[in-house]
Amino acid sequence: MDTVGESLDRALEGAFTRPVPKSAQAQMKYLVKQLKGTRPAAELLGVSQRTVERYVVGTLRHPRKELGARLEREVRQRWQPQVRARARDRAATAEGIVVSARARFGFTAAPGTTDDARLRHITQALPPRWAERLFAARDRGATEAQLQDIAAQGLGEMYFRDAGRRAQGLLVEFTDVEDIDISL
């Protein structure tokens, strides 16, 4: 299951104009260049400076599983920051985002009514203001539950309330998220 934060990152990665480096050597070279030295890269990855140097020159080629995952994560976070920023600004000001969620949705209502929460798969375009709220909350360090709450409010307004034209007094619940995907 993806989290809302991971899904936001993956949506921004879709705007990349060049592929992320694949080999450990290319990833390590990029990270060393970004951090301006082998010592900061080693500290970030939790390995020795000499290990970083060996990856840079190509002596070591296949990192341990956990090191490979950390290396890829750190490179992805730093890859094409200007492209990432432009895609985020475009989503938050002009285009909005599309949220596709498979979760338990329902309205707060008496038990046994048709408004009880049930598993639904919903794909809905959200306007730019909801994209801005999600990105701003993630940048402030919001928890996954807070991000899910913002996404639920957006889906509640746009899907269940038809952009505010129906069912004004209902509160949408967003629980038991099985899958969520966000695209730009």
N, C-alpha and C positions, 0 to 999 in steps of 0.2 A: 504494500500500500504506500503510495506517495503521500507526502504531506503537502500542505498548501505552499509552504516556503520552497520546497524542492520543485514543485510544479511551476512556481513563479520563475525560479532560476532556469528551468528547462525551457520555458517560453522565451526568455530573453536570449538563451543560447541559440534558439532558432533563427535569430537575426544575424548570427556570425557570418562574416564574409569569407573567412578562411577556416579550414578545419583545425581543431585543437591538436597539438603535437601528439603523436601516438607512441613513439618509442620512449623508453625510460631515459635514454641519452638526450633526446630532443627536449623532453619535458624538464629534465634537470638543467640543461643549458638555459632554457627559458626562465626557469625559476631563479637561477643564479644571476642572470642578467637583470631580472625585475627587482631582486633584493640587493643587488649591487655587491655580490660577494658570496663565496662558498660558506663562510662562517654563519651568516644569517640564515642561509638555506638549511644548513645542518641543524641549527637550533630550532628552526621551524618544524623540520621533519623528525627531529629527535634521533639523529644519527651523527656520526663523527664527521668532521670536516674532510677527513681523508676519504671517507666513503663517498661523499658528494663529488670530490675530485675524481674518483675512479669512474663514477657514472659519466661525468663530463667528458673525460678522455676516451671512454668506451671500453675500459677494462672490465667493468661490471655491466651486464646487460639486462638481467632479469631480477628485479627487486622481489623481496619477500612480499607476500600477499598484502599484509597490512601497510607496508611501506609504499607499495605500488598504488594502493587506494588513497593514501594520504597525499602522495605526489600528484596523482591525477586530480584530486579534489582541489588542491592548492593552485594548480595550473589553471583549471577551469574557472576558479573564482577570480583570477587575475587576467584572463584572456580577453582581449579586445574591449577594454573598459569604455572607450568612446562609443563603440557600436552598441554596447549594452545600454549606455546612458541614453543614446538617441532612441532606441527601441522603447525604453521605459517612458521617456518623455512623450513619444508619439502615442503610446497606449494611454497615458494619463491625461493627455490634452485633446486628442483628436479621435482616436479609433476605439478605445476601450479594449476589453478582453472578452474571451469566450470561456466560460466555466462549464466543464462537463463533470458532473458528480454522480456517483452511485452511493447513496446514503439513505438513512432513515429520515424522511421529511414528514412533517405534520404540523398542524396548528394546535395551539393549546386549547383543548376542548374537553368536554365531559368524556369519560371512558366509554367506549362502545359506539361512538359516533363515527361518521364517515371521515371526520377530520383527524382521527387517530393517526399517529405516526406510522408510516409504512415505507418499505424499501422502494425507492424510485430511482430511475436513471434520468437525469435532467441535463440537457445541454442548453445553455442560455447565454446570449450576448449581454454583457453588462456595459453600461456607459462609462466614459472616462473617469467620472468622479469615483466610481467604485474601484477602478484600477489604481487611481491615486491613493485612495484610502488603504488598499492592500499593500502597495509598495511603501508608503509612509510608515505604516505599522511595522512592517518587516524591518525597515531601516532603524526604527526605534528599539528593536529587539523584542517585539511582541511574541508571545508564546503561540504554539500551534493552535491552542483552543481559542485565543483571541483572533487569529487569522481566520479560523473556521467560522467564528461568529460574524466577522465582517462579510465573508463570502455568503453566509446564510442570510444576512440582512439584504445583500444585493439580490440574491436569488429570490428571496421573499418578496421584495418590491417588484422586480421585473417579471418573474414567472407567475407567482401565486396571486399577486395583486395587480398585474397588468399595468406596470409603471405607475401604480398609485390610483388607478381608476376604479378598482373594486376592493371590497373587503378591507376597509380601512382599519378596523379595530383588531385585527388578528395578528398574533405574534407567531412567527415561523420558528420551529425548532430544527436544529441540524445536528443529529446524533448518529453514532455508529457509522462513521464514514468508512466505506469499503474501498472506494477509489475516487480520486479527484485528479482532473487534468485541466490545466489552464493554458490557453494559447492566445497569441496576439493577433 
